[in-house]
């Protein structure tokens, strides 16, 4: 073999020298070790899939000990389980570690020693690139909430090959039907990604969680969301609320989110802009959430106090009205506008009496019972209200109903909104005051005046409208109280010291 060395300068042959070198390949001396390593029976190189095992086998001669090494462009070496002492011959399985988004090379080497010296052999392997993937699981599945309420959904994310939150660019949540629920994407980083799900209306839909990796791939997970209508509730404007037991009106969370709704039991009187007092004996709850809500938006006038048994019964008022000139109607009478209008006055009031199953108005009849005077109706029995009861002028007219049994409101009697009364007047009964229900989807009932009863059965359910509308709304009327007959007021002795 001839070797030529040339120097620098303008002349390429300047200071050139050549020499002839003779190379001989002498056979290994007797007893010198030999080593042969193969991967899957070949001398390599080979391309392998991360996580999939492959076979490494080796043989040697004239050796007493061997040591395995792996060298790679990725630390730790891609090939696992190929390190340390080995027998002078044998085989084993090796698994390539994951390689993220680029090819990675490993050199699997085996060095053996013997009396005659040291020998080595190596095989190169290449691990194919694998882009990371992710699975996303949303919990709970399903999520059950009421309309107007919120719930929390958590995205549990697993990145493969094994990674961490550093592989995640972002996580997004979306609702399949925004009329059922809305989903807000988390504004925090992992590992726990949570979304606030808000029920918008009764129904079912799917919420999708999407995880985007820095590699650009996106992966989805889904969970079902079932939204039920909130339960019915009631509200009062201006007047006192007194209960000898529990005081419950579970106002939904959605009310606070609506500009047309106030999430308090008692709204301020529109004239004084002040609320009244709520009195209860056992327990109270004014919210559908874990909190118990607020009694009013301004002054929190909530009192727990024992109440005396109801003495303002039919017998009580009937006794006070003794001696009055009553107009007596037939048994089971239907009281209409003419019956009230034609009743004579006694001390400025018309006194009317009826017995049995009495009704105010009738199905299919006149839509209203009009009261354009001061009148008191005594019912020794039960009363059903079918028609609107409207007082002509609350500043000068008055209407009161005293019932020994129950008062039932026909469910077809509804108000167009929460400020327009369907019934006006003062109503008291020894039994139960029931607002009536269709059993499916009721309308609002608004009563302007006062209602007193031994028990209340607030039956109405507005279903989807429960989100921001009370099923029953009671509006206190100071004008009616100012026209209350003195004949039905309690008589108290007044002690006065006089000269002998």
C-alpha positions as CSV (number, residue, x, y, z in Angstrom):
1,X,0.0,0.0,0.0
2,X,1.4,3.4,-1.0
3,X,0.7,6.5,1.2
4,X,1.4,10.1,-0.2
5,X,1.6,13.1,2.2
6,X,1.3,16.7,0.7
7,X,2.1,20.0,2.3
8,X,0.4,23.4,1.9
9,X,1.2,26.4,-0.3
10,X,0.3,27.3,-3.9
11,X,2.0,24.2,-5.3
12,X,0.0,21.1,-4.4
13,X,3.1,19.0,-4.9
14,X,5.1,21.2,-2.5
15,X,6.9,19.1,0.1
16,X,5.2,16.0,-1.0
17,X,6.4,12.7,0.4
18,X,5.3,9.2,-0.3
19,X,5.9,5.9,1.4
20,X,4.9,2.3,1.0
21,X,3.3,0.5,4.0
22,X,2.8,-3.2,4.0
23,X,-0.2,-4.4,6.2
24,X,-0.5,-8.1,7.1
25,X,-3.5,-9.8,8.6
26,X,-2.0,-12.4,10.9
27,X,-4.4,-15.0,12.3
28,X,-5.3,-14.8,15.9
29,X,-2.9,-16.6,18.2
30,X,-4.1,-19.8,19.6
31,X,-6.3,-19.3,22.8
32,X,-7.3,-15.7,21.9
33,X,-10.9,-15.0,22.8
34,X,-13.7,-14.6,20.2
35,X,-17.1,-13.0,20.7
36,X,-20.2,-13.0,18.4
37,X,-23.4,-11.0,19.3
38,X,-26.6,-11.3,17.2
39,X,-30.0,-9.6,17.4
40,X,-32.9,-11.8,16.3
41,X,-30.2,-14.0,14.6
42,X,-28.6,-11.3,12.6
43,X,-25.6,-9.0,12.9
44,X,-27.8,-6.0,12.6
45,X,-28.5,-3.2,12.3
46,X,-32.1,-3.6,13.1
47,X,-35.1,-1.4,13.6
48,X,-37.4,-2.1,16.6
49,X,-40.6,-0.8,18.1
50,X,-40.4,0.7,21.6
51,X,-41.9,-1.6,24.2
52,X,-41.7,-4.7,21.9
53,X,-39.0,-7.2,23.1
54,X,-36.4,-8.7,20.8
55,X,-33.8,-11.5,21.3
56,X,-30.1,-11.0,21.9
57,X,-27.9,-14.1,21.7
58,X,-24.2,-14.4,22.0
59,X,-21.4,-17.0,21.8
60,X,-17.7,-16.8,22.7
61,X,-14.6,-19.0,22.7
62,X,-11.7,-19.1,25.1
63,X,-13.4,-16.8,27.5
64,X,-14.0,-17.0,31.2
65,X,-16.2,-13.8,31.8
66,X,-18.3,-11.4,29.8
67,X,-19.8,-8.0,30.4
68,X,-22.7,-6.4,28.5
69,X,-22.9,-2.7,27.7
70,X,-25.4,-0.5,25.8
71,X,-24.4,2.9,24.4
72,X,-27.0,5.2,22.9
73,X,-27.8,8.7,21.7
74,X,-30.4,9.0,24.4
75,X,-29.8,8.7,28.1
76,X,-30.7,6.4,29.8
77,X,-29.9,3.9,27.0
78,X,-32.8,2.9,24.9
79,X,-32.2,-0.7,25.3
80,X,-32.9,-1.9,28.8
81,X,-31.8,-5.1,30.5
82,X,-28.5,-5.2,28.6
83,X,-25.9,-4.2,31.1
84,X,-23.6,-6.0,33.5
85,X,-22.1,-9.4,33.8
86,X,-23.2,-12.2,31.4
87,X,-22.4,-15.8,30.9
88,X,-19.9,-16.7,28.1
89,X,-22.8,-17.7,25.9
90,X,-26.5,-17.4,26.1
91,X,-29.6,-15.4,25.0
92,X,-32.1,-13.0,26.6
93,X,-34.9,-10.6,25.6
94,X,-34.3,-6.9,25.6
95,X,-36.9,-4.2,25.3
96,X,-36.3,-0.8,23.6
97,X,-37.4,2.2,25.6
98,X,-39.7,4.8,24.0
99,X,-38.2,7.3,21.6
100,X,-40.2,10.6,21.4
101,X,-40.6,12.0,17.9
102,X,-37.1,11.1,16.6
103,X,-35.0,8.1,15.7
104,X,-32.7,6.9,18.5
105,X,-29.7,4.6,18.1
106,X,-28.2,2.1,20.5
107,X,-25.1,0.0,20.3
108,X,-25.4,-3.3,22.1
109,X,-21.9,-4.5,23.1
110,X,-20.5,-7.6,24.7
111,X,-16.8,-7.7,26.0
112,X,-15.4,-11.0,27.1
113,X,-12.0,-11.9,28.7
114,X,-10.0,-15.1,28.8
115,X,-6.5,-16.3,29.4
116,X,-5.5,-15.2,25.9
117,X,-6.8,-11.6,26.2
118,X,-10.0,-9.5,25.6
119,X,-12.5,-9.5,22.7
120,X,-15.7,-7.5,21.9
121,X,-18.6,-7.5,19.5
122,X,-21.5,-5.1,19.0
123,X,-24.8,-4.8,17.1
124,X,-26.5,-1.5,16.3
125,X,-30.2,-1.1,16.8
126,X,-32.5,1.8,15.9
127,X,-35.8,2.5,17.7
128,X,-38.6,3.8,15.6
129,X,-40.1,7.1,16.6
130,X,-43.5,7.1,18.3
131,X,-45.5,10.3,18.8
132,X,-47.0,10.5,22.3
133,X,-50.7,9.7,22.6
134,X,-53.2,10.5,25.4
135,X,-56.4,9.1,26.9
136,X,-58.8,11.4,28.6
137,X,-61.5,10.2,31.0
138,X,-64.1,12.6,32.4
139,X,-65.6,12.0,35.8
140,X,-68.3,11.8,37.0
141,X,-70.0,10.1,34.2
142,X,-72.9,10.8,34.2
143,X,-73.0,14.2,35.9
144,X,-76.5,14.9,37.3
145,X,-77.4,18.5,38.1
146,X,-80.5,20.7,38.2
147,X,-81.1,23.6,35.8
148,X,-79.3,26.6,37.1
149,X,-77.0,24.6,39.4
150,X,-73.3,24.0,38.8
151,X,-71.3,20.8,38.9
152,X,-67.6,20.0,38.6
153,X,-66.2,17.6,36.0
154,X,-62.6,16.4,36.2
155,X,-60.5,15.3,33.2
156,X,-58.1,12.4,34.1
157,X,-55.4,12.3,31.5
158,X,-52.9,9.6,30.8
159,X,-50.1,10.3,28.3
160,X,-48.3,7.4,26.5
161,X,-45.5,6.7,26.1
162,X,-45.1,7.7,29.8
163,X,-45.0,11.4,29.9
164,X,-46.2,14.1,32.2
165,X,-48.3,17.3,32.2
166,X,-45.4,18.9,30.4
167,X,-46.5,17.1,27.2
168,X,-50.0,18.7,27.4
169,X,-50.5,22.0,25.7
170,X,-54.1,22.6,26.9
171,X,-57.4,20.9,27.8
172,X,-60.7,22.2,26.5
173,X,-64.3,21.3,27.5
174,X,-67.3,21.8,25.3
175,X,-71.0,21.1,25.6
176,X,-72.9,19.2,22.9
177,X,-76.0,21.3,23.6
178,X,-75.7,24.7,25.2
179,X,-79.5,24.8,25.9
180,X,-79.0,21.9,28.3
181,X,-75.6,22.9,29.9
182,X,-72.5,25.0,29.4
183,X,-69.0,23.9,30.1
184,X,-66.1,26.2,30.9
185,X,-62.5,25.2,30.1
186,X,-60.1,25.1,33.1
187,X,-58.0,28.1,33.7
188,X,-55.4,26.1,35.7
189,X,-52.7,23.7,34.7
190,X,-52.6,20.0,35.5
191,X,-52.5,17.5,36.7
192,X,-56.1,18.0,37.7
193,X,-58.1,19.7,35.0
194,X,-61.6,20.6,36.1
195,X,-64.5,22.3,34.3
196,X,-67.5,24.0,35.8
197,X,-70.7,22.6,34.2
198,X,-73.8,24.8,34.5
199,X,-77.3,23.4,33.9
200,X,-79.2,25.6,31.5
201,X,-82.4,23.6,30.9
202,X,-83.9,20.2,31.5
203,X,-82.5,17.5,29.2
204,X,-79.4,15.3,28.5
205,X,-76.3,16.0,26.4
206,X,-72.6,15.1,26.2
207,X,-69.7,17.1,27.4
208,X,-66.4,16.6,25.5
209,X,-63.0,17.0,27.0
210,X,-60.2,17.6,24.5
211,X,-56.5,17.3,25.4
212,X,-54.0,18.8,23.0
213,X,-50.4,17.8,23.2
214,X,-47.4,19.9,22.1
215,X,-46.9,17.5,19.2
216,X,-50.2,18.8,17.8
217,X,-52.3,15.7,18.3
218,X,-55.7,16.0,20.0
219,X,-57.6,13.3,21.9
220,X,-61.2,13.4,23.2
221,X,-63.1,12.0,26.0
222,X,-66.8,12.3,26.7
223,X,-69.2,12.2,29.6
224,X,-73.0,12.4,29.9
225,X,-74.7,15.3,31.6
226,X,-78.3,15.0,32.8
227,X,-80.0,18.3,33.8
228,X,-83.3,18.2,35.6
229,X,-85.6,21.1,36.2
230,X,-85.2,22.7,39.7
231,X,-87.9,22.1,42.2
232,X,-90.7,24.6,42.7
233,X,-90.4,27.4,45.2
234,X,-92.4,30.4,46.5
235,X,-91.7,34.0,47.4
236,X,-93.2,37.0,49.3
237,X,-93.1,40.7,48.6
238,X,-93.3,43.0,51.6
239,X,-95.3,41.0,54.1
240,X,-94.5,39.0,57.2
241,X,-94.1,35.2,56.9
242,X,-94.9,33.2,60.1
243,X,-94.6,29.4,60.5
244,X,-95.3,27.4,63.6
245,X,-93.0,24.7,62.2
246,X,-90.6,24.8,59.2
247,X,-90.1,27.6,56.8
248,X,-89.0,26.1,53.5
249,X,-88.7,27.6,50.0
250,X,-85.7,26.2,48.2
251,X,-84.8,28.9,45.7
252,X,-82.6,27.5,42.9
253,X,-79.1,28.7,42.2
254,X,-80.3,29.8,38.8
255,X,-82.4,32.6,40.3
256,X,-79.2,34.4,41.3
257,X,-77.9,34.2,37.7
258,X,-81.1,35.7,36.2
259,X,-81.5,39.5,36.1
260,X,-85.2,39.1,36.5
261,X,-85.0,37.0,39.7
262,X,-84.1,37.8,43.3
263,X,-82.8,34.9,45.4
264,X,-84.4,35.9,48.7
265,X,-87.5,34.7,50.4
266,X,-89.0,38.2,51.1
267,X,-88.6,41.0,48.6
268,X,-88.6,44.6,49.7
269,X,-91.9,46.4,49.8
270,X,-92.0,48.6,46.7
271,X,-93.1,51.7,48.7
272,X,-90.9,51.5,51.8
273,X,-88.2,49.5,50.1
274,X,-87.9,47.4,53.2
275,X,-88.6,43.8,53.8
276,X,-90.7,42.3,56.6
277,X,-89.9,39.6,59.2
278,X,-89.8,35.9,58.7
279,X,-90.6,33.9,61.9
280,X,-90.2,30.1,62.2
281,X,-90.2,27.6,65.0
282,X,-88.3,24.5,63.8
283,X,-86.1,25.0,60.8
284,X,-85.7,27.1,57.6
285,X,-84.1,26.7,54.2
286,X,-84.3,29.3,51.4
287,X,-81.8,27.7,48.9
288,X,-81.6,24.6,46.8
289,X,-77.8,24.5,47.4
290,X,-75.9,23.4,50.5
291,X,-76.4,26.9,52.0
292,X,-79.7,27.9,53.5
293,X,-80.0,31.1,51.5
294,X,-81.1,34.5,52.6
295,X,-84.4,35.7,54.0
296,X,-84.1,39.1,52.3
297,X,-81.6,41.1,50.2
298,X,-81.3,43.9,52.7
299,X,-82.2,43.4,56.4
300,X,-81.8,39.8,57.5
301,X,-84.9,39.8,59.7
302,X,-85.2,36.1,60.5
303,X,-86.5,35.1,63.9
304,X,-86.8,31.7,65.5
305,X,-89.5,31.8,68.1
306,X,-92.3,29.7,69.3
307,X,-95.8,30.6,68.1
308,X,-99.0,30.2,70.0
309,X,-101.8,28.0,68.5
310,X,-104.0,29.7,66.0
311,X,-106.8,31.5,67.8
312,X,-107.9,33.3,64.7
313,X,-110.3,30.6,63.7
314,X,-113.6,30.6,61.9
315,X,-115.3,30.5,65.4
316,X,-113.2,33.4,66.5
317,X,-114.3,35.6,63.6
318,X,-117.8,34.3,63.6
319,X,-118.2,35.3,67.2
320,X,-116.9,38.8,66.5
321,X,-119.3,39.2,63.6
322,X,-122.4,38.1,65.6
323,X,-125.2,40.6,65.4
324,X,-124.2,41.7,61.9
325,X,-126.8,41.7,59.1
326,X,-125.7,38.7,57.0
327,X,-126.9,37.7,53.5
328,X,-127.2,34.0,53.6
329,X,-126.7,32.1,50.3
330,X,-128.0,28.6,49.5
331,X,-126.0,25.5,50.5
332,X,-123.1,24.7,48.2
333,X,-123.5,28.1,46.6
334,X,-121.4,29.5,43.7
335,X,-120.5,33.1,44.7
336,X,-120.4,35.4,41.7
337,X,-120.0,39.1,41.2
338,X,-123.8,39.9,41.5
339,X,-124.0,38.0,44.9
340,X,-121.4,40.3,46.4
341,X,-122.7,43.5,44.7
342,X,-126.3,42.9,45.8
343,X,-125.6,42.2,49.5
344,X,-126.7,45.0,51.7
345,X,-124.3,47.0,53.9
346,X,-124.0,46.9,57.6
347,X,-121.7,49.6,59.0
348,X,-120.1,50.0,55.6
349,X,-119.5,46.3,55.0
350,X,-121.5,43.5,53.3
351,X,-121.7,40.4,55.4
352,X,-122.2,37.2,53.4
353,X,-122.6,33.6,54.7
354,X,-122.5,30.3,52.8
355,X,-122.3,26.6,53.9
356,X,-121.2,23.4,52.4
357,X,-118.9,23.1,49.4
358,X,-118.8,26.7,48.2
359,X,-117.1,28.1,45.2
360,X,-115.9,31.6,44.1
361,X,-116.7,31.6,40.4
362,X,-117.2,28.5,38.4
363,X,-115.5,26.6,35.5
364,X,-116.5,28.1,32.2
365,X,-118.2,31.0,33.8
366,X,-117.2,34.7,34.0
367,X,-113.4,35.0,34.3
368,X,-113.6,37.2,37.3
369,X,-115.4,37.8,40.6
370,X,-115.4,41.6,41.0
371,X,-115.5,43.2,44.4
372,X,-116.3,47.0,44.2
373,X,-117.1,47.5,47.8
374,X,-116.2,46.3,51.3
375,X,-117.4,42.7,51.8
376,X,-116.7,39.7,54.1
377,X,-117.6,36.1,53.1
378,X,-118.0,33.5,55.8
379,X,-117.9,29.8,54.5
380,X,-118.9,27.1,57.0
381,X,-117.3,24.3,54.9
382,X,-114.8,24.2,52.1
383,X,-114.1,26.8,49.4
384,X,-112.8,26.4,45.9
385,X,-111.6,29.4,44.0
386,X,-112.2,29.0,40.2
387,X,-112.1,32.6,38.9
388,X,-109.9,35.6,39.4
389,X,-110.9,37.6,42.5
390,X,-110.3,41.3,41.7
391,X,-110.9,44.2,44.1
392,X,-111.9,47.3,42.2
393,X,-109.9,49.8,44.3
394,X,-107.7,48.5,47.0
395,X,-107.5,52.0,48.5
396,X,-111.2,52.1,49.3
397,X,-112.6,48.5,48.8
398,X,-112.0,45.4,50.8
399,X,-112.6,41.7,50.6
400,X,-112.0,39.0,53.2
401,X,-112.9,35.3,53.2
402,X,-113.2,33.2,56.5
403,X,-113.5,29.5,56.0
404,X,-114.0,26.7,58.6
405,X,-112.6,24.0,56.3
406,X,-110.1,24.1,53.4
407,X,-109.4,26.6,50.6
408,X,-108.5,25.1,47.2
409,X,-107.4,27.1,44.2
410,X,-108.2,25.7,40.8
411,X,-105.0,25.0,38.9
412,X,-106.4,26.8,35.8
413,X,-106.3,30.0,37.7
414,X,-103.0,31.5,36.8
415,X,-101.2,34.9,36.7
416,X,-99.4,36.2,33.5
417,X,-96.4,37.2,35.6
418,X,-95.1,37.5,39.2
419,X,-96.6,41.0,39.7
420,X,-100.1,40.6,38.4
421,X,-102.4,39.0,41.0
422,X,-105.0,36.3,40.2
423,X,-106.5,36.6,43.7
424,X,-106.9,39.7,45.8
425,X,-108.1,39.8,49.4
426,X,-107.5,38.4,52.9
427,X,-108.1,34.6,53.2
428,X,-108.1,32.6,56.4
429,X,-109.1,29.0,56.9
430,X,-109.0,26.4,59.7
431,X,-107.8,23.7,57.3
432,X,-105.4,23.7,54.4
433,X,-104.8,26.4,51.8
434,X,-103.9,24.5,48.6
435,X,-102.7,26.3,45.4
436,X,-103.7,23.4,43.0
437,X,-101.8,21.6,40.3
438,X,-102.3,20.1,36.9
439,X,-99.8,17.5,37.7
440,X,-97.7,18.3,34.6
441,X,-96.7,22.0,34.1
442,X,-98.5,24.6,36.1
443,X,-98.9,28.3,35.8
444,X,-97.9,31.0,38.3
445,X,-100.3,31.9,41.1
446,X,-100.0,35.4,42.5
447,X,-102.0,36.4,45.6
448,X,-102.2,40.0,46.6
449,X,-103.2,40.5,50.3
450,X,-102.8,38.0,53.1
451,X,-103.3,34.3,53.6
452,X,-103.6,32.5,57.0
453,X,-104.2,28.8,57.4
454,X,-103.4,25.9,59.7
455,X,-101.4,24.3,56.8
456,X,-100.3,25.2,53.3
457,X,-100.1,22.9,50.4
458,X,-98.1,24.8,47.8
459,X,-98.6,22.4,44.9
460,X,-97.7,24.3,41.8
461,X,-94.7,23.3,39.7
462,X,-93.5,25.4,36.8
463,X,-90.9,22.7,35.7
464,X,-88.4,24.6,33.4
465,X,-89.7,28.0,34.6
466,X,-88.7,27.1,38.1
467,X,-85.2,28.3,37.2
468,X,-86.1,32.0,37.7
469,X,-89.8,32.1,38.6
470,X,-91.6,31.3,41.9
471,X,-94.6,29.0,41.5
472,X,-96.5,31.0,44.1
473,X,-96.0,34.7,44.9
474,X,-97.7,36.4,47.8
475,X,-97.8,40.2,47.7
476,X,-98.6,42.1,50.9
477,X,-101.1,44.9,50.5
478,X,-101.0,47.6,53.2
479,X,-104.1,49.2,51.7
480,X,-106.3,46.1,52.4
481,X,-105.2,46.1,56.0
482,X,-106.0,49.8,56.4
483,X,-109.6,48.9,55.3
484,X,-109.9,46.0,57.8
485,X,-113.2,46.1,59.7
486,X,-112.9,47.1,63.3
487,X,-115.7,44.7,64.1
488,X,-113.3,41.8,63.4
489,X,-110.5,43.2,65.5
490,X,-109.6,41.8,68.9
491,X,-111.2,43.6,71.8
492,X,-108.9,44.4,74.6
493,X,-109.8,45.9,78.0
494,X,-108.1,49.2,78.7
495,X,-107.4,49.9,82.3
496,X,-107.4,53.5,83.2
497,X,-106.9,55.1,86.7
498,X,-109.8,57.5,87.4
499,X,-110.4,59.8,90.4
500,X,-112.7,58.5,93.1
